[in-house]
Amino acid sequence: MFVHCVYFWLKPGITAEEEKQFLAGAQALTKISSVKHGWVGKPADTDRAVIDRTYSYGLVIVLDDEAGHEAYQVDPIHDAFREMHDLWTGVKIYDFQ
């Protein structure tokens, strides 16, 4: 199992339509053929000192293995999503096996 977790900080002032485009692009990532499971969402309403809720959206992708992750990284859907980079000010990625 390979888990790919990505956190996005959207630019302040993007339009509702731009946010909708971002969300559609992020959701499309969960449909890449090597992806076994995928979720996209906003931070939960949990509130404890150890929880970082500063991000705008989180993406979690589960793949079979590192080879699946490599295929995901070069998929045209992923390439198209990266072209939306002007919608976010920051991104943080955590991968684990």
C-alpha positions as CSV (number, residue, x, y, z in Angstrom):
1,M,0.0,0.0,0.0
2,F,1.2,3.5,-0.9
3,V,-0.6,6.5,0.6
4,H,-0.2,10.0,-1.0
5,C,-1.5,12.9,1.1
6,V,-1.6,16.4,-0.4
7,Y,-2.7,19.6,1.3
8,F,-3.4,22.8,-0.7
9,W,-3.6,26.4,0.4
10,L,-5.8,28.2,-2.2
11,K,-5.0,31.8,-3.1
12,P,-7.0,34.4,-1.2
13,G,-9.6,36.0,-3.5
14,I,-10.0,33.3,-6.1
15,T,-13.6,33.2,-7.4
16,A,-16.2,30.6,-6.6
17,E,-15.8,29.3,-10.2
18,E,-12.1,29.0,-9.8
19,E,-12.6,27.0,-6.6
20,K,-15.1,24.8,-8.4
21,Q,-12.5,24.2,-11.1
22,F,-9.9,23.3,-8.5
23,L,-12.2,20.9,-6.8
24,A,-13.2,19.2,-10.1
25,G,-9.5,18.8,-11.0
26,A,-8.7,17.4,-7.6
27,Q,-11.6,14.9,-7.8
28,A,-10.5,13.9,-11.2
29,L,-7.2,12.7,-9.6
30,T,-9.1,10.1,-7.7
31,K,-10.2,8.5,-11.1
32,I,-6.6,7.8,-12.4
33,S,-6.4,4.1,-13.2
34,S,-3.7,3.3,-10.6
35,V,-5.7,4.9,-7.8
36,K,-7.5,2.4,-5.6
37,H,-9.2,4.9,-3.3
38,G,-9.2,8.7,-3.2
39,W,-10.8,11.4,-1.3
40,V,-10.9,15.3,-1.4
41,G,-12.2,17.6,1.2
42,K,-12.0,20.6,3.4
43,P,-10.6,20.5,6.9
44,A,-12.9,18.9,9.5
45,D,-14.4,21.0,12.3
46,T,-12.1,19.3,14.9
47,D,-10.3,21.7,17.1
48,R,-7.4,20.6,19.2
49,A,-3.9,22.2,19.6
50,V,-2.2,19.5,17.5
51,I,-4.5,19.8,14.5
52,D,-3.5,22.0,11.5
53,R,-6.6,23.4,9.9
54,T,-4.9,26.1,7.9
55,Y,-5.1,24.4,4.5
56,S,-8.0,24.8,2.1
57,Y,-8.4,21.3,0.8
58,G,-6.8,17.9,1.5
59,L,-6.4,15.1,-1.0
60,V,-5.7,11.5,0.0
61,I,-4.9,8.9,-2.7
62,V,-4.3,5.2,-1.9
63,L,-2.4,3.1,-4.5
64,D,-1.1,-0.5,-4.4
65,D,2.6,0.4,-4.4
66,E,5.3,2.8,-5.4
67,A,4.9,1.7,-9.1
68,G,1.3,2.8,-8.9
69,H,2.4,6.1,-7.5
70,E,4.9,6.6,-10.3
71,A,2.2,5.9,-12.9
72,Y,-0.1,8.4,-11.1
73,Q,2.5,11.1,-11.2
74,V,2.9,10.9,-15.0
75,D,-0.8,10.4,-15.9
76,P,-2.2,13.1,-18.2
77,I,-5.0,13.9,-15.6
78,H,-2.3,14.7,-13.1
79,D,-0.4,16.8,-15.6
80,A,-3.5,18.8,-16.4
81,F,-4.2,19.3,-12.7
82,R,-0.7,20.6,-12.1
83,E,-1.5,23.3,-14.7
84,M,-3.9,24.8,-12.1
85,H,-1.0,25.7,-9.8
86,D,-1.9,29.4,-10.1
87,L,-4.9,28.7,-7.9
88,W,-2.9,27.8,-4.8
89,T,-0.2,29.5,-2.8
90,G,1.1,26.4,-1.1
91,V,1.1,22.7,-1.3
92,K,2.5,20.1,1.2
93,I,2.8,16.4,0.4
94,Y,3.2,13.5,2.7
95,D,3.7,9.9,1.3
96,F,3.9,6.8,3.4
97,Q,3.9,3.0,2.8
